[in-house]
Amino acid sequence: MLAAKAAGVDSCWINFFDPEVTEKELGLPENEEVLMILDIGYAAEGTKPLTMHTQRKELSETVRYI
């Protein structure tokens, strides 16, 4: 992803998919599996990341020390 961005290419990491269907469509053997999908290409002009990708919650909102 970093190398793509450095080359001016945008990317989108996808981890919500059905691995069994994807592996079957790709014709993968039993000993191989899909862990994630990375779309790469050029974003349409004027697009930008969604707010949820640029704004962060405070650590205290997501972490609890016990």
C-alpha positions as CSV (number, residue, x, y, z in Angstrom):
1,M,0.0,0.0,0.0
2,L,2.8,2.4,0.9
3,A,4.7,1.6,-2.3
4,A,1.5,2.1,-4.4
5,K,0.8,5.5,-2.7
6,A,4.4,6.5,-3.3
7,A,3.9,5.7,-7.0
8,G,0.7,7.8,-7.1
9,V,-1.6,4.8,-7.1
10,D,-4.5,4.5,-4.6
11,S,-5.4,1.3,-2.8
12,C,-8.2,-0.1,-0.7
13,W,-7.7,-3.0,1.7
14,I,-10.7,-5.4,1.7
15,N,-11.1,-8.0,4.5
16,F,-14.9,-8.5,4.3
17,F,-15.4,-11.3,1.8
18,D,-16.3,-15.0,1.7
19,P,-12.9,-16.8,1.6
20,E,-14.3,-20.1,0.4
21,V,-16.1,-18.5,-2.6
22,T,-13.1,-16.3,-3.4
23,E,-10.6,-19.2,-3.2
24,K,-12.9,-21.3,-5.4
25,E,-13.2,-18.5,-8.0
26,L,-9.4,-18.1,-8.0
27,G,-8.9,-21.9,-8.4
28,L,-6.6,-22.0,-5.4
29,P,-5.3,-25.4,-4.1
30,E,-6.4,-26.6,-0.7
31,N,-3.1,-25.6,0.9
32,E,-3.5,-21.9,-0.1
33,E,-6.0,-19.3,1.3
34,V,-7.0,-15.7,0.8
35,L,-6.3,-13.5,3.8
36,M,-7.2,-10.2,2.3
37,I,-7.8,-8.4,-1.0
38,L,-6.0,-5.3,-2.1
39,D,-7.7,-3.2,-4.8
40,I,-5.3,-0.8,-6.5
41,G,-5.9,1.9,-9.1
42,Y,-6.5,5.6,-9.6
43,A,-9.2,7.3,-7.6
44,A,-11.6,9.6,-9.3
45,E,-10.6,13.2,-9.2
46,G,-11.9,15.0,-6.1
47,T,-12.4,11.9,-4.0
48,K,-11.0,11.6,-0.5
49,P,-11.0,9.1,2.3
50,L,-14.1,8.8,4.4
51,T,-14.1,10.6,7.7
52,M,-14.0,7.4,9.6
53,H,-10.6,6.7,8.0
54,T,-9.0,10.0,9.0
55,Q,-10.5,10.7,12.5
56,R,-9.3,8.8,15.5
57,K,-10.9,8.1,18.8
58,E,-9.0,8.9,22.0
59,L,-7.1,5.8,23.2
60,S,-9.1,6.0,26.5
61,E,-12.3,5.4,24.4
62,T,-11.1,2.1,23.0
63,V,-8.6,0.7,25.5
64,R,-9.2,-0.3,29.1
65,Y,-6.3,-1.3,31.4
66,I,-7.1,-3.9,34.0
